Amino acid sequence: MTTPAPLLHRFANPGRFLRATARLMPWLWGVSLAVLLPAVAWALLLSPADWQQGETVRIMYVHVPMAWLAMAGYSGLALCSVLALVWKHPLADLAARELSPVGAVATALCLATGSLWGRPMWGTWWAWDARMTSVLVLFFLWVGHAALTRAFEDEERGARAGAILALVGVVNLPIVKFSVDWWNTLHQPASVARLAAPGMHVSMLAPLLACSVGFSLLFGTLVLARVRAAVMERRVEALELARAREADRAPAVAVPA
């Protein structure tokens, strides 16, 4: 009977990973751009303006996907941390290390676009309500993980410390998600992912979902490209170290007088 750990290690072999993703990467880049570019054009140029918010509602087509990616990406970071701590997954630490900068950028874009959207709607760039504050905490968790994993000379210690931080930070995810239901905030309640019918017309919902798919594909492709680069960098470092050791073991050549 196959146990989870050997199965995970089998599909995490660096050489097998590089060979498989080498064929996959061109397709991922192509599909990402093929979905994202028309989706952005649809959202920014063809979708209708909101009857209350006017043209400023178009910020939603970047803000909402970035918010979803900030949370989904952090869930992926926590999963990588579990795989690294429990099963010693060979690529989990690398995936977490390369995921955190991309997740931090997505969360920063979420905060920036939210501020731009909030100024004309609420009359302020920032308010310390539950949703905004919890997303800011999420941004600090992303940045803290990226810094912590790179703060140690021993990469294994940095990865372990980062994994613990990532798992502790998971408690913030339900706060971000349900803050608009638990507390009185400036944000409206969920209007897309709810049990009843979405509180958004299909002419806006369709381009929003298309942008979300496009940005998600681009997010995953960027992370995968970073992991590939990190694996290749480590292989080059290992090769250079092996050559240096071979040079140290080589007998010295006597120089004729």
C-alpha positions, 0 to 999 in steps of 0.5 A: 500500500502506497503511503503519502510520504513516498508518493509526495517525494516521488513527484517532488524529485527536482530533476523530474520536476524540471523536466515536467515543467520545462514542457509545461511552462510555455503553455502556461505563459501562453494560456495565462496571457490568452485569458488575462489580456482579453479579460482585462480588455473586457472589464476595462473597456466593454463592461458597463459602469455602475449606476452608483460608482460610475467608472470607478467600479472598474478598479474592482476587476483588479482589486477583487482578484488580488484579494482572492489571490492574497488569501488563496496564495496564503493557504497554499503557503500554509500547505507547503509549510505542512508538507515541509514540516511533516513530510520533509517534502524536497520542494515544499520549502523552495515553493514556500520561499518563492511563493511569498514574494508573489503573494506579497505583491498581490496583497500590496496590489489589493491594498493599493487598489482598495485605497484608490477605490475607497477614496471616491466612495468613502471619502478616505484613502484608509480606515482602520476597519476590520477588513482593511486591518486584517488584510494589512496584517496579511501583507505583513505576514507575507513580507515577514515570511519572505524576510524570515526565510532569507534571514539565516545563513542556514537555509534549513533553519530559515525555512523552518522558521518561515513555515512556523510563521506561515502556520501561525498566520493562518488564523488571520484568514477567517478574520479577513474572510468574515470580518464584514459579517462579524463587525461593522465595516465600510466594506459591503458583505460578500456579493459573489461567493454566497449561498444565495444568488450573487448580488452582481449583474452578470454583465459585471460578474462575468468579466470579474470571473474572467479576470480572476481566472486570468490573474490566477493563472498568471500568479501560478505561472510566476510562482512555478517559474520562480521555483524552477529558477530556484531549483536550477540555481541550487543545482548550479551551486551544488555542481560548483561546490562539487568541482571545488572539492574535486579541485581540493582533492587533486594532487598538486603538480610539482613545478620544475626548477 
